[in-house]
Amino acid sequence: MHPQATAYISTDWENYAEFIEEETQKLQDKFSVANISNDGMPITRFQERALREGRKIYTYLLKALKE
């Protein structure tokens, strides 16, 4: 990724969210990571199904740090 580029990661599975948090902690020297709200973002059909089934949506914003 280019310096200060951004990427979003989103999941509706709690165990995958935990994995994302564990793995991104290992990359703190390359990325800043924030757990953000999904408010105002488009909802995919997969997320719609997850919400109907009562699962939470976990969304993370990764920003590449300057080198």
C-alpha positions as CSV (number, residue, x, y, z in Angstrom):
1,M,0.0,0.0,0.0
2,H,1.1,3.6,-0.6
3,P,1.9,5.6,2.5
4,Q,-1.3,6.9,4.1
5,A,-3.5,4.6,1.9
6,T,-6.6,3.2,3.6
7,A,-8.3,-0.1,3.5
8,Y,-11.5,-1.3,5.2
9,I,-12.0,-4.8,6.5
10,S,-15.5,-5.9,7.5
11,T,-16.9,-9.2,8.9
12,D,-20.0,-10.5,10.6
13,W,-18.2,-13.4,12.3
14,E,-16.9,-12.6,15.8
15,N,-14.1,-15.2,15.6
16,Y,-12.8,-13.6,12.4
17,A,-13.0,-10.1,14.0
18,E,-10.9,-11.4,16.8
19,F,-8.4,-12.8,14.3
20,I,-8.2,-9.5,12.5
21,E,-7.5,-7.7,15.7
22,E,-4.8,-10.2,16.7
23,E,-3.1,-10.0,13.2
24,T,-3.3,-6.2,12.9
25,Q,-1.6,-5.8,16.3
26,K,1.4,-7.5,14.7
27,L,1.5,-4.7,12.1
28,Q,1.4,-1.7,14.3
29,D,4.7,-0.4,12.8
30,K,3.1,-0.4,9.3
31,F,-0.6,0.4,9.9
32,S,-2.8,2.3,12.3
33,V,-6.0,0.3,12.9
34,A,-9.3,1.5,14.2
35,N,-12.6,-0.4,14.9
36,I,-15.1,1.9,13.3
37,S,-18.9,2.2,13.0
38,N,-20.6,0.9,9.9
39,D,-23.1,3.8,10.0
40,G,-23.4,5.6,6.7
41,M,-21.6,2.9,4.8
42,P,-23.3,0.8,2.1
43,I,-24.5,-2.6,3.4
44,T,-23.7,-5.6,1.3
45,R,-26.2,-8.5,0.8
46,F,-24.0,-10.6,3.1
47,Q,-24.2,-7.9,5.8
48,E,-28.0,-7.7,5.4
49,R,-28.2,-11.4,6.0
50,A,-26.0,-11.2,9.0
51,L,-28.0,-8.4,10.5
52,R,-31.3,-10.4,9.9
53,E,-29.7,-13.3,11.7
54,G,-28.7,-11.1,14.6
55,R,-24.9,-10.9,14.0
56,K,-23.0,-7.8,14.6
57,I,-20.9,-6.2,11.8
58,Y,-17.3,-5.5,12.7
59,T,-15.5,-3.0,10.5
60,Y,-11.9,-1.9,10.7
61,L,-10.1,1.0,9.1
62,L,-6.4,0.4,8.3
63,K,-4.2,3.3,7.3
64,A,-0.7,2.8,6.0
65,L,1.8,4.8,8.0
66,K,4.5,6.9,6.4
67,E,7.7,5.1,5.9
